[in-house]
Amino acid sequence: MDALSILIPSIAQASPAAPGPARAFGPLDWAALGLYFLILIAASAWYSRRKSTTTADYFLAARSMPVWAVAVSILATALSAATFLGVPEQAYMGDLTYLSTNLGGLLAIIVVALCFIPAFYKQGVTSIYELLGTRFGLPAQRAASLTFMLGRTLATGARLYMAAIPMALIIFGDDDPAHITIGVAVLSLVGIIYTLIGGIRTVIWTDVIQTAIFLLAITGVIAMLLWRIPASPDQIVHALSHPPATDANPDPPSKLRLFNLSGDPAQAFSLPAVLIGFTLIGLGSYGTDHEITQKMLTCKSALKGSWSAFLGILVGVPAVALFLITGLLLNIYYTRPDVMGAAAPAYAPEAGSRSLLTFILREMPPGMSGVMIAGLFAAALSSLNAMSSTLIADFYRPLVKSRSERHYLAAGRAAVVLWGIILGAVACLCITWHQASKQTLIDFALSVMTFAYAGLIAAFLTAIFTKRGSNTSVIAALITGFLVVLMFQPWSWGPFWGWFTELNPAWTATPDIADGFRLGELRLAYPWHLTIGVIVALGVCVLGKRRTPQP
């Protein structure tokens, strides 16, 4: 379904006030951006002509959505502002190995389609955490739901924040925190409005429209880059296959490398991390994250819900490839004067995180910049419906019983507004949070949810594949998974081992003392954080004994 540390200072230097030729956001750009918002609101009104009268209709669209539309909506949820900005950065600074992470996603979706989705349909759930309630008890259900809401609040708030930065640049010409806050407020308001109008049905259909805009935008960037680069496709491929050597890297690998066979645990996209860590990330995204699984539950049957998941991830492969190709072409455009010659731009960004926005705001013709920024906003407006449905199904309805469907529907709409405000607040907090992060955008977007996924994966694996577990062990597993992932964060791991080695000097170094490798400097990429977290949390979860079934 995944930071932002480099983005604010980066974009500030890439704004029109920076050196080099710049073009202001003109009337045609504003017209394109305004047309996007009008289309979004009009589509929401059109698809909400059928009024929701029950929570099942509002949260599950009465299980009437077509498979292809759900698949596109799943794709829209998996893609985000982090994809729009972070995936090109990954290729700009590295290679194509991020694309190999789809192998883990495909392995995960097989398990989800064969085991998780049928279990959800069999129980007839509105919130997937109701399955844990049936299996273990209401406390386990609520704890899992709360874990999801916490993790999703952080992840969605982060991508909302990312999209608000270019809005601040466009409107105010800078990245002042107050101006970013205004951008967050505008995007939050739009998300609340179109979610309120028609529930999950409206969200899915508007996701289809936004995905089309999203992909149109990035295709336009690729076309413009190919037109600007004075080289044939064969010459571009050769240049990417043979990047120039530097003092720091005298023998650089090809930027077209697809698989990273390294066993270095600090590399997030190595093949072992892809096959293990990203399979678990996919299991968390498609099997335990209600924002995505809720959309699968809007299909008529478990089989169709499974097909929507398969199609969503298959369509996602070429979509992600487009963003990686964009990053490679931006690398040629900005860093390869041997290829560009006299056509080399007068201004180049200092970091890959700025490359796409720099190109959009400086190089795209009038009108097209507006389409590009609309694509970025389309990637940021995620559904509030899923968080609302978990709040109502897992907390409000069990506490406030025997009320009419009209009452619960009104409560669900109020929850949408509440979550919109909370997400906006979290997005504003990210202004401070991102300054302490050292990750790329896409790494941050993927790693934030691992705090929640570690325990959730353990709980669902226990519920579906074993006869073990209890309320207490599920809650303990959720807490354990969070703490294990927390322990591996650089700002947590370093101080811990610094304190530990003061008490135990013998643990200061590994047996390979010649290299001076210290335990306090150990770095594991986030796929391994999740892997270890799931293993430990699963061990805790299965310690509980199955409760006696209640009538």
N, C-alpha and C positions, 0 to 999 in steps of 0.2 A: 504497500500500500505503500519521510525518512526523511557546526552548521554554518552559521551566518556570519562567522567571525570576521571574514575578510571583506564582507560585502559593503558595509557602510563606508569605510574609508576608501574602498575601491571605487564605488560608484561616485562618490563625491569628486574624485579626480577625473572621472569619466563624464562629468556633467558638462554642459555647454560652456561653462566658465573656464574649463581647463584649456591648456594650450592646444593649438591646432585648429583646423577648419571645423566649424560647428554650424548646425542648422537648428534654429529654434523650432519648437513644437508649434506648427502653423495651423491655420484654419482647417485645411484638409485633414490633418491628423486629428484635431479635435472632433471634426465631423465623423470620422471613422470610429473614434472611441465612443462618441455619443450614440452612433447608430448601433454599436455593440450592446450598450446598456439598454437601449430601446427594444432591440430584438429579444434580449433576455427577459425583460419585464412583459413584453407582448406574448412571448411564448409561454411564460408562466401563467398569464391570464387565460390563454387559449386552452392549455392542457388542464386547467383547473375548472373548466366548465362543469364537469361532473363533480359535484360537491361531496367531500368526505363526510360521512355521517357516523362512522365508527372508527375506533382506533385501528382495527384490522385493515380498513381501507386507507386510513391516513398513513400508517406505518408500513403496510405490506402491499398496498395497492390492490387489495382483495385477491392477491396472487394471480394477477391477470396480465402481467407485463410480458412482451415478446422476448425471446431469448437473445436476439441480436441487439436489441436496445439495452438490455441489462448488461450484455458483454461490453458494449461501448461505455456504459456508465461505470462499470468496474475499471475499465481502462482509464477513464477520466479521474477516478479516485486514486488509482495507483500513480498516475502522472500528477505533477504538482508544479508549483513555482520552483521548487528545488530541481525538478527535472528540466524545466525551461532554462534555468541559469546554471545548475550544477552539473548536468550531464555534458553539455558542451565544454565546461571547464575541465571535466575529467579527461576528455579527448585532447583538449588544447594543451594540457600540461603532461598528459601521459599517452595512452593508446586506447585500443578498443576492448580491453579486457573487461570493462564493466558490462559489456553485452553478454559475456559468458555467464553472468549471474542468473540469466534466464534459465540455465540448466537446473539450478536449484529450485527456481520457481516452478518449472515443469514437474520435477519430482514431487514437490509439495502438493501441487494441484491434483495429482493422481490420488494421493492419500485423502485429501479433502473431499474430492468428488466421490470416492468409493466408500468412505467411512463417515466423514463429518456431516456432509449435507443430508444424506439419508437419515442420520440420527436426528437432525434438527427437524426435518419434515415429519418424522415419525412421532415426535413429541408435540408437533403443532405449535412451536414457540413463536412469540413475537420478538423477544430478545433471546439471543442464543445462550445467554447465561441462565435462562430458565432450565436448560438441560442439566446444569450443575445443581440447580435447586431440586430438581426431581431426583437426581442421583445421590446427592449428599445432604441437602437441606437448605433452607432459606438463607442462613448466614453465609454459606459458601457462595450461593448465587449473588448475594449482595456484595460480598468481598470482591468477587471476580468482576462484577459490573463496575464497582468503584475503581478497580485497578484499570479497567479499560478506559473509563472516563478521564482518569488522571493522565494516562499515557496519551490518549487521543487529544486531550486539551493541549498538552505540550506540543505535540507534533503539528496539529492543525494551526495552533497559534503561531508556530514558527513559520509555516509557509504563508500564512496571512501576512505576517510581518515582512517577509521577503518581497511580496507583491506590493506592499505599501511604499517601499523605498523608491521605485521608479515613479510611482504616483506623486510622491513628494518632489522628486526631481522635475517632473513635468510641470507641476502647478507652481512650485516655489523656486525651482532652480537650485535647490540644495538638499542636503540630507539632515537638516536640523531635527532633533528628536521631536520637537513640537509639531513640525510639519509631517513627519512620519506618522505621528499619532493621528493627525487629521486623515491621512490616507487610510490608516487602519479603520477609523470610524466609518469612512465612506464605504469601504469594501464590506465591512461587517453589516452595515445597514442593507446593502444590496442583497447579501446572502440571507439575511433574516426575511426580507420581503418576499423573495421568490420561494423560500421554503415554507413560509406561512401560507402562501396563496393556495397551494394544492397538495402539500405533503410529499411523500416519496415518489408518487407518480410524476409530479411536476419536476422533482429533482432529477429523475432518470431522463426524462425527455429533454430538459435543458442541458443535462450533461452531454447528450448526443450533439446538440447544437454547439456547445462550448468545445467539445473535442474536435469538431470540424474546424472551428476557428483556430483552435490551438495548433492543429496540424497544418492548416493553410498558412499560418504565420511562419512556422519554421521552414516550410517548403519555399516560401517567398524569400527567406534569408539565404537558403541554399542557392536558389536561382540567381540572386543578386551577386553572391560570392563567386559563382562560376563565371558570371559575366565580367566581374571585376578582375579576376585572376588571369593574367595573360599567358596561359599555358593550357596545353591539351590535357584531357583526362589521363593519358598515359604518362605525361610529364608530372602531373600532380601525384599520381600513384608512386612514381619513382622517387619523387622528392620526399614523400611520406615514408617510404621504405628505407630511405637513407638520410636520416636527420643529421645535421652537422655536429661534429664532435666539439666538445668543450674541454677546458682544463679539468672541470669537476667530473665530466663523463666522457672520456676519450673514445669509448666504443658504445654509443647509445643504441638501444634496440629499436627495431622498426616500430613506427607509430601505428602500423597496421596489425600489430600483434593482437591476436584474439584470446589466446590462452596463456596465462601466467603459471608456469610449472614450478615456480619457486616454492620452497617449503618454509619461507620466512613467515613466522606467525604475525608479524607486524603489517603484512600486506593483505589488505581486505579482499582483493580480487584474485588471490592465488587459487589454483584449481582445488586444493583441499578445502579452502575456506568456502569456495563456491558450492562444492558438493555436500558439505556438511552444514556450515553456518548459514548459507543462503537458502538451503532447503528448510531449515528451521525458521528463518525469517519469513519465507513463503508460507509455511505452516501457520505462523502467527498471523500473518496478514490476511490469508484467505480462509483460515479456519477458526481463529479466535478473536479477530477484530470485527466488531459488529458493524462498523461503517461500511465494510465491503460485503460481509456475509449477509447483511440485511437486504442488499440488492438481489442476491441470489434467491432469497426467500420470497421475492415478489413473483417468481415464475410459478407456473401452474403445478409443477410436480418436482420431486427430487431429481429426476432424470434431466429435466430441462434446466433446473438450477445448476446441476453439475456441468451441463453443456455450456451454460453462460460463463462459468468459471474458466473452462478450457479455452473457449473462444476469446475471452478477455485477455488471458495471458499470451495466447498465440498472436493476437493482433498487436499486443504490446511490444513484441520483438521488433518488427519493422518500425514502429513508432519511436522506440528508443534509438534504433539505428540512425534515424533521421537526425536526432540531436547529437549523436556522436560524430556523424559526418559533418555537421555544422561546426563542431569544435575543431575537427581536423582542418577544415577549410579556413577557419579563422586563424589557426596556427600558421598556415601558409601565408595568409594575407598580412598578418601583423609581424611575423618573426622570420620570414624567409625572403630577404631582399634579393637573394640569388635567383629566386623564381619570379618575384614581382618586378624587379628591374625598376624602370622609370615609373611604373604604376604603383610603387610602394606608397602607402598612406603617409601623410606628414605627421600624424600622431598615432602612437600605438599604446595600448594599455600596459600597465606595469605588471599585471597579474591576470591569470586566466579567468578569474571570477568576474573580471570587468569586460571581458572580450565581447560577449554577445550584446550587452547593453550599450557598450561603446559603439559598436557597429550600427545598432538600431537607431541610436540618437544622433549619430553623426553622418552615417553613410546612406541610409535608406532615403528614397525620394519622398516628397510630400505625399501624405495620405498613407503610404505604406508603413511609416513609423507608427501611426495610429493603429493600424491593423496588428502590428507586432506587439505593441503594448496591450492591446485588447486580448491577444493570445496569452500574454503573461497573466493578465487578470483572470482569464477563463481558467487558467491552471490553479488559481488560488482559491476560488469560491467553492469550497467543499461543502458537503451536506451537513446541516445541523440536525437533520431528521434522525439519524442513527443515535446520537447522544440523547436526544429527547425521548426516543422510544425506550432506551435502556433505563432512563430515569423513571419513566412512568411504569414500565412493566416490572422492574426489579425493586423499586422503592415505593413509589406513590400508590400504585394499585393495591399491594399487599397491606399498606398502612391505612389507606382510606378505602374501605370495602363497601360493597353493595350500593354503588352509585351507578347512575345511568351512563350509557356510552357517550352521550352528549357531554356529560361532566368530564369524563376522562379525555375526550377529544379536546375540550377547552384547556384542560391541564397540559395536554401535549403541546398545544400551540403556545401556551405560556412558557413551557420549558424551552421551546425553540428560541424565544426572545432572551430568556435567561442565559442559555448557552452562547448565544451570539454576543452578549455583553461580556461573558466570562472569557470567550476566545479573544475578543478584542483586547481585554485587559492583559491576557497572557502575551499576545503579540506585542503589546507595548513593553512588557517586562523583558522581552527578547532584545530590546535595544541595549540593555545592560548585559544580559546573559551572553550574547554572541561575542562580546569583547574578550571573554575568558576562554573561548573555544579556539582550538588550533586545527580543526578539521576543515575539509572542503565542504561545499554546500551539500553535495549529495551524500557524503558520509554522515553529516549531521542529521539530515532528514531521515536516513535509514536507521541511525543508531539511537535516536531519541526513544522510539517505541520499544527498543529491546528491554528497557526497564520494566515495562508491563508484560511483554511477550514471554519472558523467561518463566514466570509463574503461571501465566495463562496456558501456555503450551503444556506444561506439566500437569495442570488440573484437567485439561480436556483429554490428554493421552490416558490419564488414569481413569477418567470417567468412561471413555469409549472402549478401551482395550483391556482393562483389568476389572477385577471385582473388589479391589482395595479402595482405600480412601475414606475420609470422613470430613465433617465440617471443620474440625480442628486442624487436620493435616492439610486440607486445601488452603485454609487461611495461612497456615505456617509456610506452605510452599510459595504462596504469592509474595509473602514478606521476604522469604529466603531468596527467591529469584531476584527481587529488586535489590537486595543488599549485596548479592554476589556481583551483579552488573555494576553497582555503585562502587564496589571495591576496586574494580579494574579501571576506573576512570583515572586519567593522568593526575588530576588534582586531588585524588583520593589515595591512589596507589603509592605515589612517591613519598608523601608524608608518613604513611603507615610503615613502609619499609625503612624510612629514615629513623623513625622511633624504634623499630624492632632491632635494627642492626646496632643501635647504640647499646641496647641491652645484651645483644648477642653478636659480638664482633666476628665470630666464626662464620656467621651467615652472610657476611658482607659480599662475598664473591662466589661465583660458581667454580667448579673444578677447573674450568678453562681460565686460570688466573692470568695467563699470558696476554689475553685480549682485554683484561681489565673489565670484564662484563659484570656489572653489579646488579643484584636483584632489584634494587631500588630504581633501576633504569629499564627494567623489563617492560616491553610494550606488546600487548596483544591487540590485534585489530578487532573491531566490534563484533564480527561474526563469531569469534572465539569467546568473547564475553558472553554472548547469548548461549553458545553451546555449553559452556561450563555452567552457566546459570540454570539452563534447562536440566542438565544432568543432576545437579545438586538438588534443585527444587523437586524433580521427579522422585528422587530418593526419599525426600521428606514426605511427599504426598502419599506414596504407597505405604508408608508406615501406619497410616490410619486403617482401622477395620471398618468394613462396610456396615452401615447402619441397618437396622431392621426395617424392611419396607413398611410404609404407613398406608392404611387404606385410603 
